[in-house]
Amino acid sequence: MFESDGSKAKAATYTKADGTPNIEAMYRTDFYDDVVLGVNRIMELGAILSSPVVAGETVYVASADGNLYAIK
C-alpha cells in the first residue's frame, strides 16, 4: 500500500480510529472561511487526484500535497 507524505504526517489528525474521515476535525464550523480551511486540510492529506503515468517499470503520480511520486 502506498501513502503520500501528507497522509503519513496528517492522517491520524483527520481520521477516526476506524480510518473513516473525521469531518468534525476537518470542518470546525459551516462558515465559509472554515469550509475553505477544511478543503485545504483535505488537500494536505495528499490524495492522488491525477491519473498515473507509467514509464518503463516506474509509476508516476502527483498528489494534492504538492509532491510527485515515482513508485517502482
Backbone as CSV, one residue per row, in Angstrom:
resi,resn,N_x,N_y,N_z,CA_x,CA_y,CA_z,C_x,C_y,C_z
1,MET,0.838,-1.176,0.000,0.000,0.000,0.000,0.882,1.238,0.000
2,PHE,0.499,2.235,-0.780,1.253,3.480,-0.878,0.537,4.567,-0.093
3,GLU,1.298,5.341,0.665,0.775,6.515,1.362,1.615,7.719,0.981
4,SER,0.956,8.820,0.660,1.684,10.045,0.362,2.282,10.607,1.657
5,ASP,3.238,11.509,1.518,3.853,12.125,2.692,2.810,12.857,3.543
6,GLY,1.882,13.526,2.871,0.831,14.244,3.605,-0.045,13.307,4.406
7,SER,-0.351,12.169,3.839,-1.160,11.172,4.544,-0.415,10.625,5.755
8,LYS,0.855,10.320,5.583,1.657,9.818,6.698,1.707,10.829,7.842
9,ALA,1.835,12.106,7.497,2.011,13.142,8.508,0.709,13.553,9.186
10,LYS,-0.415,13.526,8.457,-1.635,14.146,8.987,-2.863,13.261,9.054
11,ALA,-2.780,12.045,8.555,-3.980,11.190,8.519,-4.551,10.949,9.907
12,ALA,-3.711,10.752,10.893,-4.205,10.479,12.252,-4.997,11.660,12.807
13,THR,-4.665,12.861,12.380,-5.353,14.056,12.853,-6.758,14.169,12.274
14,TYR,-6.925,13.725,11.024,-8.184,13.941,10.318,-8.969,12.660,10.028
15,THR,-8.595,11.561,10.667,-9.373,10.335,10.524,-9.702,9.767,11.895
16,LYS,-10.763,8.989,11.929,-11.163,8.320,13.167,-10.376,7.022,13.311
17,ALA,-10.506,6.366,14.431,-9.770,5.128,14.707,-10.055,4.045,13.666
18,ASP,-11.257,4.054,13.091,-11.602,3.037,12.092,-11.170,3.424,10.671
19,GLY,-10.499,4.570,10.522,-9.997,5.003,9.226,-10.931,5.887,8.430
20,THR,-12.137,6.108,8.912,-13.076,6.967,8.206,-12.736,8.437,8.479
21,PRO,-13.143,9.339,7.581,-12.832,10.756,7.780,-13.474,11.313,9.045
22,ASN,-12.733,12.146,9.751,-13.249,12.847,10.922,-13.679,14.237,10.472
23,ILE,-14.900,14.319,9.997,-15.422,15.556,9.420,-15.377,16.700,10.429
24,GLU,-15.638,16.400,11.684,-15.622,17.444,12.712,-14.233,18.064,12.871
25,ALA,-13.184,17.272,12.683,-11.814,17.793,12.784,-11.441,18.617,11.552
26,MET,-11.983,18.239,10.404,-11.662,18.958,9.170,-12.446,20.255,9.046
27,TYR,-13.740,20.159,9.304,-14.637,21.310,9.151,-15.162,21.699,10.524
28,ARG,-14.572,22.703,11.121,-14.909,23.066,12.500,-16.289,23.732,12.608
29,THR,-16.636,24.542,11.619,-17.975,25.148,11.549,-18.402,25.152,10.083
30,ASP,-19.621,25.624,9.817,-20.052,25.703,8.427,-19.918,27.117,7.854
31,PHE,-19.166,27.990,8.536,-18.870,29.302,7.979,-17.924,29.134,6.800
32,TYR,-18.039,30.020,5.826,-17.274,29.912,4.590,-15.773,29.746,4.845
33,ASP,-15.195,30.588,5.688,-13.750,30.517,5.940,-13.342,29.158,6.500
34,ASP,-14.156,28.591,7.376,-13.844,27.280,7.934,-13.998,26.170,6.892
35,VAL,-14.938,26.339,5.975,-15.100,25.350,4.902,-13.871,25.384,3.990
36,VAL,-13.393,26.583,3.658,-12.181,26.705,2.834,-10.996,26.064,3.551
37,LEU,-10.850,26.321,4.834,-9.772,25.698,5.603,-9.924,24.180,5.629
38,GLY,-11.153,23.698,5.716,-11.402,22.262,5.706,-10.975,21.621,4.399
39,VAL,-11.273,22.272,3.291,-10.845,21.760,1.988,-9.314,21.728,1.928
40,ASN,-8.673,22.764,2.436,-7.201,22.786,2.469,-6.656,21.648,3.325
41,ARG,-7.312,21.358,4.430,-6.874,20.241,5.279,-6.959,18.914,4.525
42,ILE,-8.028,18.738,3.780,-8.184,17.516,2.989,-7.089,17.428,1.931
43,MET,-6.801,18.528,1.257,-5.768,18.528,0.226,-4.394,18.223,0.820
44,GLU,-4.135,18.696,2.038,-2.855,18.441,2.700,-2.637,16.949,2.971
45,LEU,-3.705,16.172,2.980,-3.575,14.733,3.209,-2.912,14.024,2.032
46,GLY,-2.834,14.698,0.884,-2.096,14.130,-0.243,-2.847,13.120,-1.070
47,ALA,-4.127,13.348,-1.265,-4.903,12.441,-2.118,-4.316,12.406,-3.524
48,ILE,-4.407,11.255,-4.152,-3.965,11.107,-5.539,-5.173,11.415,-6.416
49,LEU,-5.160,12.569,-7.051,-6.285,13.003,-7.863,-5.986,12.914,-9.352
50,SER,-4.744,12.622,-9.694,-4.345,12.565,-11.094,-4.333,11.122,-11.587
51,SER,-4.268,10.987,-12.884,-4.086,9.658,-13.473,-2.609,9.294,-13.378
52,PRO,-2.314,8.038,-13.114,-0.906,7.635,-13.062,-0.302,7.590,-14.462
53,VAL,0.995,7.787,-14.517,1.744,7.655,-15.768,2.766,6.547,-15.565
54,VAL,2.821,5.614,-16.496,3.764,4.505,-16.405,4.853,4.718,-17.453
55,ALA,6.102,4.655,-17.006,7.254,4.746,-17.903,8.231,3.647,-17.495
56,GLY,8.375,2.665,-18.344,9.229,1.530,-18.000,8.625,0.772,-16.832
57,GLU,9.386,0.646,-15.763,8.908,-0.060,-14.568,8.530,0.901,-13.447
58,THR,8.368,2.165,-13.775,8.069,3.184,-12.766,6.695,3.778,-13.012
59,VAL,5.932,3.943,-11.934,4.630,4.593,-11.983,4.787,5.963,-11.325
60,TYR,4.355,6.994,-12.025,4.427,8.363,-11.509,3.020,8.841,-11.174
61,VAL,2.877,9.428,-9.990,1.603,10.024,-9.589,1.872,11.351,-8.889
62,ALA,0.967,12.275,-9.087,1.034,13.565,-8.397,-0.019,13.555,-7.310
63,SER,0.307,14.142,-6.169,-0.653,14.159,-5.063,-1.040,15.584,-4.717
64,ALA,-2.142,15.701,-4.014,-2.665,17.013,-3.634,-1.803,17.715,-2.597
65,ASP,-0.856,17.002,-1.991,0.047,17.667,-1.041,1.237,18.311,-1.751
66,GLY,1.214,18.321,-3.090,2.223,19.023,-3.864,3.424,18.183,-4.264
67,ASN,3.370,16.887,-4.084,4.501,16.027,-4.402,4.235,15.199,-5.659
68,LEU,5.331,14.884,-6.354,5.285,13.935,-7.464,6.038,12.705,-6.985
69,TYR,5.383,11.556,-7.061,5.973,10.314,-6.572,6.316,9.399,-7.734
70,ALA,7.475,8.767,-7.658,7.897,7.753,-8.613,7.944,6.445,-7.847
71,ILE,7.084,5.517,-8.213,6.952,4.245,-7.492,7.452,3.132,-8.394
72,LYS,8.418,2.397,-7.901,8.988,1.292,-8.670,8.537,-0.024,-8.137
